[in-house]
Amino acid sequence: MTLLEDEVKRIIRQRGPIPFRDFMELALYHPREGYYTRLSDIGPGGDYYTSANIHPLFGELLAEKFVRLFRTMTEADPPARQAQADRLTLVEIGAGTGQLAEDILRALQAHHPSLFERMSYWIIEVSPRLTSLQQARLRPLGCVAWAHWEDFAPGSLTAIVFSHEVLDAFPVHRVMNRGGRLMEMYVALEGDELGWALGELTDARLAEYLRQVDVHLDDGQIADIPLDIIPWLRSVSRVLARGFLVTIDYGDTAPPLYAPHRREGTLRCFFRHTLVSDPLIRIGDQDITASVDFTLLMETGRRFGLEPVEFTSLRQCLLDLGLLDRVERLMHGGDATLKDRLALKHFLLPGAFGENFKVLVQRRDGQTCPDSDGDATRF
């Protein structure tokens, strides 16, 4: 039994069953015992890998993507604005160990030195331990700083904001169709053991959203809905005057995400690189994730002035950026190790890592969005 399990049980005894969304937030982000609060390793010594852990080529190609977006952002501007915007600003949300940031920055330094010399790289990170790792790794590069959303004035950024495997760790509401009625899943106590209970929806937007995207759950089917995407998008749109929001994560659009074959939803846990089905065990010691609903991300983004301009698989995105040419040079140069060859398969093979991950690019053009001062209580 973990310390956090004791805390969860104490809360339930005091308040009664809690929505799974609140349980997931505690398990991942509790100030002292949450999984991401204490997380100190990603990769072989942790519970999962990310694209950046697989091969540095991912960061190199992502750097090229950002250069292309930056040029798109500035090339149509009049000369006066071009002079003002001649500085690349990247904002990474949730930088993990800093490996991806380092790969991106070293690629920019090597291939776009003049742009590297006049750039800023901000990191927004919730984990103190990961922040320490990032600072040790990245401070020698000289252009990296750390901040919170509240540190930026409204409309102060002309930037490319991006996240990689961040939104899949947003808490989700678990909704079930029980006899034609939408119910929410709660975490309850059965004696002294944690278990499941059904109750009323804690947020009317859950049913409203499923109606909007024309999703009808089968009896007993579960949908994992990340409503926390909404306030996150609000934070981004509040500070981003012009630029792009790039989201890289595993997930899909609403129709396949909530299809009947996903009867148990998309929630999954990882412990020491092993897939775990039960989120109510090892609380604070195992990762809990759910597939990202890119329809929710796109539709809510539009309300906040973020217009989708690209949505594709990570594999296709990397191919468009010249992945095959890079792989060929690596292989023919004689520098490719067996580890390189195995790693690159994750990006290239249909149905593998690169197909399951999606890339969404949303653009903000500088206009005030209609919902910028609204309460975001509707879809």
DRENDRENZA-335728 format. One line per 10 residues: number of its first residue (from 1); their letters; for each residue x, y, z of N, C-alpha, C. Coordinates in pm, whole numbers, plus 50000, padded with zeros to 5 digits. Each point is the difference from the previous one (the first is absolute). Layout:
BEGIN
NUM	A	X/Y/Z/X/Y/Z/X/Y/Z | ...;
END
This chain:
BEGIN
1	MTLLEDEVKR	50085/49880/50000/49915/50120/50000/50089/50125/50000 | 49971/50095/49911/50078/50123/49993/49943/50105/50095 | 50083/50102/50028/49953/50112/50083/49881/50069/49935 | 50001/50008/49868/49891/50068/49930/49871/49919/50007 | 50010/49870/50003/49879/49918/50015/49933/50030/50133 | 50078/50013/50106/49944/50038/50130/49929/50135/49992 | 50062/50094/49928/49941/50134/49986/49868/49993/49924 | 49996/49922/49892/49878/49986/49921/49889/49939/50085 | 50032/49897/50077/49899/49937/50085/49948/50097/50105 | 50090/50079/50056/49957/50100/50099/49903/50100/49938;
11	IIRQRGPIPF	50028/50044/49880/49913/50096/49931/49863/49939/49976 | 49997/49874/49955/49872/49935/49971/49919/49980/50128 | 50066/49965/50108/49927/49985/50127/49937/50132/50044 | 50069/50109/49973/49949/50132/50041/49891/50052/49906 | 50019/49980/49869/49913/50064/49901/49906/49905/49928 | 50030/49871/50006/49926/49905/49919/50075/49975/49870 | 49944/49917/49911/50066/49967/49874/50041/50126/49923 | 50116/49993/49934/50050/50116/49924/50002/49965/49852 | 49972/50097/49912/50006/49973/49856/50139/49950/49961 | 50004/49909/49905/50129/49947/49958/50092/50112/49955;
21	RDFMELALYH	49944/50103/49939/50083/50113/49955/50081/50058/50117 | 49937/50015/50117/50070/50053/50116/50103/49900/50054 | 49964/49871/49996/50095/49897/50042/50124/50003/49912 | 49983/50009/49868/50112/50000/49907/50089/50122/50023 | 49939/50114/50028/50079/50120/50029/50085/49980/50125 | 49942/49941/50103/50076/49972/50122/50114/49902/49973 | 49969/49894/49927/50100/49896/49975/50119/50052/49922 | 49976/50093/49908/50107/50049/49915/50066/50127/50052 | 49921/50088/50066/50051/50134/50028/49990/50043/50147 | 49978/49906/50091/50002/50036/50142/50132/50071/50031;
31	PREGYYTRLS	49996/50111/50077/50121/50081/50020/50121/49925/50053 | 49978/49893/50078/50114/49927/50056/50013/49859/49943 | 49888/49931/49980/50004/49858/49968/49951/49967/49860 | 49963/50099/49920/49951/49973/49866/50108/49941/49909 | 49957/49922/49904/50093/49930/49911/50093/50098/49929 | 49943/50106/49940/50085/50094/49926/50073/50096/50093 | 49952/50018/50119/50071/50083/50096/50131/49934/50040 | 49998/49867/50011/50118/49928/50046/50080/49938/49887 | 49945/50000/49877/50065/49933/49888/50142/50054/49978 | 50097/49911/49990/50139/50042/49981/50065/49935/49879;
41	DIGPGGDYYT	49930/49909/49930/50064/49936/49886/49895/49961/49897 | 50037/50016/49874/49918/49957/49886/50092/49920/49910 | 49953/49885/49953/50086/49916/49917/50029/49869/50069 | 50120/49945/49982/50030/49866/50054/49979/49989/50150 | 50030/50106/50075/49987/49992/50145/49865/50043/50053 | 49908/50039/49910/49869/50046/50044/49891/49901/49966 | 49879/50053/49976/49886/49912/49972/49961/50000/49852 | 50054/50092/49921/49962/50009/49860/50108/50075/49922 | 49992/49989/49866/50087/50075/49910/49919/50111/49933 | 50070/50103/49953/49939/50100/49913/50077/49999/49868;
51	SANIHPLFGE	49949/50074/49900/50067/50006/49870/50143/50049/50015 | 50021/50096/50091/50134/50056/50019/50096/49896/50055 | 49949/49905/50079/50087/49895/50054/50036/49897/49894 | 49920/49992/49895/50022/49898/49898/50120/50035/49912 | 50006/50128/49952/50111/50039/49914/50005/50153/49988 | 50121/50060/50000/50010/50146/49988/49952/50054/49866 | 49984/49911/49902/49950/50044/49869/49862/50063/50013 | 49922/49956/50097/49868/50060/50021/50011/50148/50031 | 50090/50038/50091/50019/50140/50034/50056/50079/49883 | 50089/49939/49922/50057/50069/49885/49891/50036/49898;
61	LLAEKFVRLF	49913/49904/49971/49893/50026/49904/49897/50097/50055 | 49974/49993/50130/49907/50094/50060/50055/50142/49992 | 50131/50015/50014/50062/50131/49984/49973/50055/49860 | 50010/49914/49899/49971/50044/49864/49854/50041/49984 | 49912/49927/50067/49858/50036/49996/49979/50139/50057 | 50063/50031/50110/49985/50131/50063/50058/50110/49914 | 50109/49974/49931/50058/50100/49910/49903/50029/49886 | 49938/49896/49946/49902/50020/49892/49881/50082/50050 | 49950/49968/50119/49888/50075/50054/50039/50145/50026 | 50121/50020/50050/50048/50136/50027/50005/50081/49871;
71	RTMTEADPPA	50050/49940/49894/50007/50071/49871/49861/50027/49945 | 49909/49906/50017/49861/50023/49959/49940/50117/50076 | 50035/50009/50126/49945/50105/50087/50051/50138/49962 | 50120/50008/49946/50062/50130/49978/50007/50043/49854 | 49997/49904/49906/50028/50035/49861/49894/50089/49938 | 49875/49989/50048/49894/50083/49943/49988/50136/50068 | 50081/50023/50103/49991/50126/50074/50066/50114/49923 | 49954/50122/50021/50069/50117/49943/50139/50012/50062 | 50093/50071/49934/50138/50008/50049/50012/50047/50145 | 49917/50095/50041/50010/50052/50137/49971/49890/50102;
81	RQAQADRLTL	49895/49920/49974/49966/49892/50093/50101/49887/49992 | 50056/49975/49879/50101/49897/49987/50120/50030/50089 | 50038/50125/50005/50114/50039/50084/49970/49975/50147 | 49874/50026/50041/49963/49979/50139/49990/49852/50035 | 49958/49919/49902/49975/49858/50025/50117/49913/49958 | 50118/50060/49982/50115/49925/49951/50069/49923/50112 | 49924/49957/50098/50054/49925/50113/49910/49881/50027 | 50056/49882/49988/49923/49879/50023/49980/49979/50149 | 49875/49986/50039/49968/49968/50139/49926/49867/50004 | 50056/49904/50073/49937/49871/50020/49957/49988/50146;
91	VEIGAGTGQL	49882/49946/50023/49950/49974/50135/49964/49854/50007 | 50076/49923/50079/49971/49858/50015/49925/49977/50131 | 49891/49929/49990/49917/49970/50117/50030/49858/50045 | 50053/49987/50121/50033/49868/50052/50118/49939/49927 | 50122/50038/50038/50120/49963/49924/50065/49870/50047 | 49938/49927/50090/50057/49873/50043/50139/50018/50058 | 50093/49919/49955/50138/50009/50049/50079/50109/49928 | 49941/50063/49898/50070/50101/49921/50070/49943/49879 | 49987/49870/49978/50068/49936/49886/49951/50056/49867 | 49868/50014/49983/49947/50052/49875/50044/50144/49979;
101	AEDILRALQA	49994/50081/50103/50044/50139/49989/50146/50007/49955 | 50084/49916/50060/50141/50001/49962/50019/49960/49854 | 49927/49897/49955/50013/49957/49861/49955/50110/49904 | 49889/50067/50033/49951/50109/49916/50101/50113/49994 | 50050/50041/50115/50091/50114/50006/50133/49970/49933 | 50053/49880/50017/50126/49967/49935/49984/49991/49849 | 49883/49955/49954/49974/49998/49857/49992/50141/49944 | 49932/50090/50071/49992/50140/49957/50138/50065/50000 | 50078/49969/50101/50135/50057/50011/50088/49952/49884 | 49983/49874/49960/50084/49944/49894/49955/50042/49861;
111	HHPSLFERMS	49869/50004/49978/49948/50020/49864/49941/50138/49975 | 49968/50072/50105/49943/50136/49986/50067/50091/50103 | 50131/50016/49991/50073/50073/50106/49956/50144/50020 | 49968/50071/49890/49959/50140/50016/49867/50010/50072 | 49910/49905/49975/49871/49998/50068/50019/49961/50146 | 50088/49904/50025/50028/49956/50136/50052/50115/50086 | 50082/50085/49941/50061/50111/50076/49898/50103/50046 | 49886/50007/49935/49901/50100/50038/49865/49933/50035 | 50008/49894/50077/49877/49930/50037/49985/49993/50152 | 49877/49974/50042/49967/49977/50140/49927/49867/50011;
121	YWIIEVSPRL	50032/49924/50104/49937/49871/50022/49948/49998/50143 | 49867/50001/50013/49935/49998/50131/49949/49859/50029 | 50007/49960/50126/49943/49872/50043/49899/50026/50111 | 49882/49941/49986/49898/50003/50104/49987/49860/50056 | 50041/49983/50126/50011/49867/50060/49935/50000/50139 | 49924/49894/50031/49934/49991/50131/50079/49919/50100 | 50096/49920/49954/50073/49910/50089/50131/50064/50046 | 50017/50021/50132/50128/50055/50049/50119/49911/49967 | 49982/49869/50009/50112/49910/49972/50042/50007/49854 | 49901/50001/49911/50033/50009/49858/50059/50136/49966;
131	TSLQQARLRP	49953/50105/50066/50058/50132/49978/50149/49999/50033 | 50037/49936/50109/50142/49992/50038/50080/49925/49894 | 49946/49890/49949/50069/49925/49896/50016/50084/49874 | 49894/50072/49964/50005/50084/49881/50106/50110/50015 | 50004/50062/50116/50094/50109/50021/50144/49952/49994 | 50027/49885/50057/50136/49946/49995/50041/49970/49856 | 49906/49954/49920/50031/49962/49861/50007/50120/49907 | 49912/50099/50020/49979/50101/49897/50062/50136/50027 | 50029/50032/50123/50054/50133/50029/50129/50032/49925 | 50088/49903/49974/50120/50032/49922/49970/50052/49860;
141	LGCVAWAHWE	49881/49971/49947/49966/50047/49866/49967/50149/49998 | 49965/50057/50114/49992/50144/50015/49872/50070/49962 | 49911/49935/49925/49881/50071/49952/49871/49947/50063 | 50011/49917/50105/49883/49935/50058/49964/50066/50133 | 49871/50023/50018/49949/50055/50126/49874/49925/50038 | 49962/50008/50129/49883/49928/50052/49897/50100/50048 | 49872/49967/49981/49894/50094/50035/49871/49924/50027 | 49900/50073/50049/49863/49953/50009/49914/50087/49909 | 49883/49950/49963/49914/50079/49913/49975/50138/50057 | 49988/50007/50132/49967/50129/50063/50112/50102/49987;
151	DFAPGSLTAI	50119/49955/49964/50113/50091/49984/49992/50082/49871 | 49916/49957/49907/49987/50070/49872/49880/50092/50002 | 50019/50122/49953/49889/50095/49990/49906/49956/49888 | 49871/50030/50010/49906/49963/49893/50047/50054/49864 | 49996/49913/49901/50035/50040/49865/50145/50040/49981 | 50089/49950/50084/50140/50046/49996/50091/49914/49914 | 49952/49883/49956/50089/49907/49930/49972/49992/49851 | 50105/50012/49922/50002/49956/49861/50093/49880/50000 | 49944/49880/49987/50079/49881/50031/49940/49875/49938 | 50079/49895/50007/49952/49865/49971/49995/49926/50134;
161	VFSHEVLDAF	49881/49969/50043/49979/49928/50125/49978/49853/49965 | 50067/49910/50070/49982/49859/49965/50004/49911/50123 | 49937/49885/49986/50003/49897/50104/50020/49865/49935 | 50067/49913/50069/50025/49863/49951/49972/49903/50114 | 49898/49919/49981/49957/49904/50102/49973/50069/50134 | 49917/50102/49995/49959/50073/50119/49850/49987/50022 | 49921/50021/49896/49855/50000/50015/49946/49862/50035 | 50073/49893/49967/49953/49866/50036/50001/49979/50151 | 50068/50088/50074/50004/49990/50147/49904/50099/50066 | 49914/50065/49922/49897/50085/50059/49893/49911/50064;
171	PVHRVMNRGG	49951/50036/50119/49894/49921/50062/49877/49989/49910 | 49936/49885/50001/49882/49978/49916/49879/49967/50086 | 49884/50040/49952/49873/49955/50056/49965/49868/49932 | 49970/49897/50080/49959/49872/49945/49846/49994/50000 | 49945/49991/49881/49854/50001/49982/49956/49865/49947 | 49891/49946/50058/49948/49870/49956/49853/50011/49966 | 49960/49931/49894/49858/49986/49970/49946/49882/50080 | 49910/50028/50089/49939/49894/50080/49849/50003/49975 | 49955/49906/49920/49857/49989/49971/49944/50122/49929 | 50080/50059/49910/49954/50116/49924/50022/50133/50070;
181	RLMEMYVALE	50060/49998/50116/50025/50122/50076/50150/50019/50021 | 50049/50120/49976/50141/50028/50021/50027/50020/50148 | 50096/49923/50052/50039/50008/50139/50151/50025/50005 | 50046/50059/50111/50143/50021/50017/50056/49897/50096 | 50123/49957/49975/50066/49902/50084/50075/50070/50113 | 49977/49952/50122/50062/50054/50120/50090/49894/50062 | 50094/50044/50081/50083/49909/50081/49941/49999/50140 | 49968/49880/50048/49933/49985/50130/50075/49898/50085 | 49955/49986/50122/50055/49899/50090/49902/49884/50013 | 50053/49879/49987/49923/49879/50025/50067/49930/50118;
191	GDELGWALGE	49951/50027/50120/50071/49960/50120/50122/50089/50014 | 50118/49941/49991/50122/50080/50005/50073/49999/49866 | 49932/49953/49894/50062/49992/49868/49936/50101/49906 | 50082/50055/49911/49949/50093/49900/49927/49924/49890 | 49888/50057/49955/49924/49939/49893/49927/50107/49920 | 49909/49956/49914/49928/50090/49910/49856/50018/50045 | 49946/50118/49971/49858/50027/50021/49952/50092/49889 | 49872/49995/49970/49941/50087/49899/49918/50108/50068 | 50003/50120/49943/49923/50111/50055/49963/50100/49892 | 49944/50111/50042/49959/50103/49906/50122/50064/49933;
201	LTDARLAEYL	49978/50052/49879/50106/50073/49931/50038/50123/50082 | 50128/50023/50014/50047/50116/50075/50005/50125/49914 | 49986/49985/49868/50008/50114/49909/49907/49975/49883 | 49904/50090/49979/49902/49983/49892/50065/49999/49863 | 50121/50057/49989/50066/50004/49870/50039/49860/49949 | 50007/49902/50090/50034/49864/49958/49894/49945/49905 | 49875/50009/50041/49891/49954/49914/49986/50089/49878 | 50017/50130/50020/49987/50095/49889/50103/49972/49892 | 50122/49970/50043/50105/49975/49902/49973/49874/49919 | 49959/49893/50066/49971/49877/49928/49886/50020/49900;
211	RQVDVHLDDG	49902/50082/50038/49893/50032/49905/50056/50078/49882 | 50087/50094/50028/50054/50086/49894/50077/49919/49896 | 50078/49903/50046/50080/49920/49906/49926/49874/49954 | 49872/49990/50035/49912/49892/49956/50054/49863/50041 | 50043/49991/50126/50048/49874/50055/49892/49940/50088 | 49965/49874/49974/49900/49930/50080/50066/49874/50057 | 50025/49999/50128/50067/49887/50063/49906/49881/50010 | 50054/49881/49977/49923/49878/50024/49977/49983/50150 | 49901/49919/50035/49974/49973/50142/50124/49938/50064 | 50048/50060/50108/50119/49952/50069/50131/50053/49945;
221	QIADIPLDII	49994/50076/49890/50123/50053/49941/50048/50124/50076 | 50133/50015/50008/50063/50111/50072/50065/50095/49901 | 49988/50130/50027/50073/50103/49925/50083/50081/50098 | 50127/50022/49967/50090/50079/50083/50017/50137/49936 | 49941/50103/50063/49990/50132/49938/50086/50101/50075 | 50098/50062/49932/50095/50090/50067/49953/50146/49998 | 49901/50032/50081/49951/50138/50004/50108/50099/50046 | 50105/49952/50066/50105/50090/50046/50075/50064/49883 | 49979/49950/49879/50056/50065/49882/49947/50142/49986 | 49877/50025/50044/49937/50130/49979/50073/50112/50075;
231	PWLRSVSRVL	50022/49991/50132/50074/50107/50067/50145/50009/49952 | 50057/49889/49959/50137/50005/49947/50005/50083/49872 | 49906/49977/49909/49994/50079/49878/49976/50147/50030 | 49920/50027/50102/49977/50139/50040/50132/50066/50042 | 50082/49928/50076/50128/50054/50045/50090/50032/49881 | 50003/49909/49902/50083/50023/49881/49950/50121/49923 | 49869/50004/49974/49945/50108/49918/50010/50135/50070 | 50003/49999/50132/50010/50126/50074/50131/50071/49972 | 50108/49925/49986/50132/50064/49986/50051/50000/49857 | 49946/49913/49913/50051/49989/49863/49929/50100/49909;
241	ARGFLVTIDY	50072/50103/49959/49943/50099/49909/50004/49950/49857 | 50114/49950/49958/50019/49945/49866/50090/49878/50010 | 49975/49904/49911/50087/49884/49997/49925/49870/49985 | 50060/49894/50052/49945/49867/49982/49998/49924/50133 | 49904/49911/50011/49996/49901/50108/50014/49863/49934 | 50104/49926/50037/50028/49869/49942/49984/49895/50109 | 49910/49904/49977/49973/49894/50097/50037/49866/49938 | 50091/49928/50067/50043/49867/49955/49966/49902/50111 | 49912/49906/49968/49957/49907/50105/49929/49882/49937 | 49981/49894/50079/49921/49890/49947/49853/50027/50028;
251	GDTAPPLYAP	49917/49966/49901/49857/50028/50009/49939/49998/49863 | 49881/50060/49988/49929/49998/49872/49887/50100/50006 | 49925/50008/49892/49879/50081/50000/49889/49924/50072 | 49890/50069/50031/49897/49942/50085/49936/49872/49946 | 49961/49993/49872/49929/49878/49955/50076/49870/50026 | 50128/49988/49960/50069/49875/50031/50037/49986/50147 | 50017/50113/50068/50042/49995/50140/49890/49942/50089 | 49874/50029/49966/49888/49953/50081/49918/49895/49925 | 50064/49929/49908/49933/49895/49923/49966/49881/50089 | 49901/49919/49961/49957/49888/50084/50110/49902/50037;
261	HRREGTLRCF	50102/49984/49914/50104/49903/50033/50089/50047/50116 | 49991/50129/50034/50073/50051/50118/49908/49997/50122 | 49946/49885/50027/49897/49987/50103/50051/50041/50138 | 50127/49978/50030/50055/50033/50131/50066/50137/50003 | 49978/50081/49897/50064/50131/49995/50144/49989/49955 | 50077/50106/50023/50140/50001/49955/50098/50014/50116 | 49951/49996/50122/50088/50016/50116/50097/49882/50009 | 50125/50031/50031/50101/49896/50017/50104/50047/50101 | 50068/49906/50061/50104/50031/50098/50129/49930/49961 | 50113/50059/50044/50129/49940/49973/50082/49994/50129;
271	FRHTLVSDPL	50061/49885/50021/50088/49982/50114/50119/49917/49955 | 50118/50062/50002/50123/49932/49958/49985/49937/49862 | 49947/50081/49907/49985/49961/49859/49900/49886/49980 | 49913/49979/50097/49895/49899/49989/49865/50068/50000 | 49914/49958/49905/49864/50055/49993/49918/49943/50114 | 49932/50089/50075/49921/49962/50116/49856/50047/49977 | 49904/49915/50031/49860/50034/49972/49931/50070/50117 | 50053/49988/50120/49931/50052/50119/50064/50130/50047 | 49929/50115/49988/50057/50127/50046/49991/50020/50150 | 49930/49910/50071/49977/50019/50143/50106/49932/50087;
281	IRIGDQDITA	50106/49952/49938/50110/49940/50076/50127/50084/49979 | 50098/49981/50090/50129/50070/49990/49979/50151/49980 | 49911/50058/50076/49962/50140/49979/50121/50090/50025 | 50035/50077/49900/50117/50086/50007/50127/49933/49951 | 49997/49868/49983/50118/49927/49954/49989/49952/49856 | 49884/50014/49939/49986/49960/49860/49937/50113/49920 | 50034/50002/49872/49947/50103/49911/49857/49964/49959 | 49916/50101/49984/49863/49982/49953/49979/50094/49882 | 49957/49947/49888/49981/50082/49881/49871/49961/49928 | 49958/50087/49908/49885/49971/49915/50025/50065/49864;
291	SVDFTLLMET	49947/49940/49896/50019/50054/49865/49940/50140/49990 | 50068/50086/49924/49958/50139/49987/49887/50011/49898 | 49897/50073/50035/49888/50027/49910/50034/50124/49918 | 50047/49978/49877/50041/50112/49916/49882/50079/49946 | 49882/49940/49995/49881/50077/49962/49971/50106/50105 | 50005/49961/50127/49980/50096/50108/50104/50111/49994 | 50123/49962/49971/50109/50098/49990/49976/50098/49886 | 49955/49950/49886/49978/50086/49884/49877/50090/50018 | 49890/49941/50045/49876/50078/50009/50010/50106/50109 | 50058/49964/50115/50017/50099/50106/50102/50105/49958;
301	GRRFGLEPVE	50106/49958/49932/50101/50093/49953/49942/50108/49910 | 49908/49960/49913/49937/50100/49911/49932/50110/50080 | 49935/49963/50109/49932/50100/50083/50098/50098/50062 | 50123/49954/50018/50102/50085/50062/50094/50062/49897 | 49959/49999/49874/50079/50066/49896/50115/49918/49946 | 49999/49868/50023/50106/49911/49952/49942/49914/49888 | 50038/50033/49878/49942/49934/49883/50088/49881/49959 | 49942/49880/49988/50081/49886/49958/50045/50014/49855 | 50130/49980/49976/50054/50011/49864/50066/49870/49955 | 50021/49906/50091/50061/49872/49963/49965/49896/50105;
311	FTSLRQCLLD	49960/49881/49952/49976/49888/50089/50040/49874/49926 | 50099/49929/50052/50054/49884/49931/50064/49906/50102 | 50041/49884/49952/50073/49908/50089/50143/50050/50018 | 50062/49963/50111/50139/50038/50022/50088/49941/49891 | 49971/49878/49959/50078/49936/49893/49998/50084/49874 | 49880/50043/49957/49990/50079/49878/50068/50136/50016 | 49984/50059/50116/50065/50128/50027/50151/49988/49986 | 50059/49895/50058/50145/49982/49992/50044/49967/49859 | 49919/49924/49926/50033/49972/49860/50001/50129/49919 | 49904/50088/50024/49994/50128/49929/50121/50087/50032;
321	LGLLDRVERL	50058/49979/50117/50117/50078/50041/50132/49938/49956 | 49993/49888/49924/50121/49940/49946/50056/49886/50082 | 49914/49928/50071/50048/49890/50084/50076/49896/49918 | 49948/49962/49883/50065/49896/49922/50139/50042/49955 | 50016/50124/49960/50132/50049/49959/50098/49994/50117 | 49954/50040/50117/50087/49998/50119/50038/49857/50036 | 49903/49911/49993/50028/49860/50033/50099/49942/49900 | 49980/50032/49872/50090/49947/49897/50144/50049/50022 | 50014/50127/50033/50135/50053/50025/50063/49933/50122 | 49918/49977/50101/50050/49935/50122/50045/49858/49970;
331	MHGGDATLKD	49919/49928/49923/50032/49860/49971/50122/49990/49908 | 50003/50082/49895/50108/49991/49902/50130/50058/50054 | 49989/50085/50102/50121/50057/50057/50076/49903/50087 | 49939/49885/50025/50069/49898/50079/49998/50027/50149 | 49923/50103/50042/49998/50035/50142/49881/49939/50073 | 49910/49935/49926/49878/49948/50062/50030/49873/50080 | 49964/50002/50125/50013/49883/50085/49872/49918/49994 | 50004/49882/50057/49878/49919/50008/49893/50076/50078 | 50041/50071/50104/49905/50080/50078/49934/50106/49913 | 50078/50065/49911/49944/50099/49908/49895/49935/49911;
341	RLALKHFLLP	50035/49887/49942/49910/49933/49906/49868/49961/50067 | 50009/49944/50120/49880/49959/50071/49915/50121/50039 | 50068/50108/50041/49928/50119/50043/49923/50063/49886 | 50064/50009/49883/49938/50068/49887/49878/49924/49947 | 49993/49870/50026/49881/49924/49960/49874/50053/50068 | 50015/50053/50120/49884/50052/50073/49934/50114/49922 | 50079/50077/49927/49945/50112/49924/49952/49958/49861 | 50062/49896/49943/49978/49969/49859/49891/49896/49975 | 49990/49900/50085/49910/49888/49970/49854/50040/50015 | 49916/49973/49899/49856/50025/50013/49943/49924/50119;
351	GAFGENFKVL	49915/50067/50077/49937/49937/50116/50084/50006/50125 | 50123/50052/49992/50086/50008/50117/49987/50137/50064 | 50101/50034/50081/50004/50125/50077/49957/50121/49917 | 50060/50016/49881/49975/50118/49919/49859/50011/49946 | 49929/49889/49990/49861/50004/49954/49903/50029/50112 | 50029/49951/50120/49910/50020/50113/50004/50142/50054 | 50112/50069/49977/50011/50139/50042/49952/50092/49890 | 49937/50110/50041/49950/50099/49906/50069/50134/50024 | 50000/50082/49896/50055/50135/50007/49891/50097/49959 | 49967/50093/50089/49902/50104/49971/50069/50135/50008;
361	VQRRDGQTCP	49985/50080/49893/50053/50136/49998/49882/50097/49993 | 49992/50090/50096/49897/50103/50005/50067/50137/49993 | 49938/50091/49926/50061/50131/49978/49918/50110/50066 | 50069/50093/50059/49938/50121/50056/50050/50119/49918 | 49905/50078/49945/50038/50104/49904/50007/50140/50061 | 49982/50011/50130/50012/50131/50064/49868/50070/50025 | 49892/49947/49944/49870/50061/50025/49947/49958/50137 | 49922/50087/50060/49937/49968/50128/49896/49891/49979 | 50008/49893/50076/49905/49890/49981/49870/50031/50075 | 49886/49959/49943/49870/50034/50058/49983/49954/50143;
371	DSDGDATRF	50063/49888/50036/49979/49940/50131/50110/50033/50099 | 50086/50097/49965/50117/50024/50084/49962/50045/50140 | 49884/50061/50015/49957/50044/50132/49877/49924/50050 | 49967/49890/49929/49883/49924/50040/50031/49905/50113 | 49901/49922/50040/50022/49910/50114/50023/49856/49958 | 50002/49976/49868/50031/49866/49948/49911/49893/50061 | 49874/50031/50020/49910/49902/50060/49917/49926/49898 | 50023/50025/49873/49922/49934/49895/50094/49952/49891 | 49942/49922/49908/50074/49957/49883/49945/50072/49878;
END
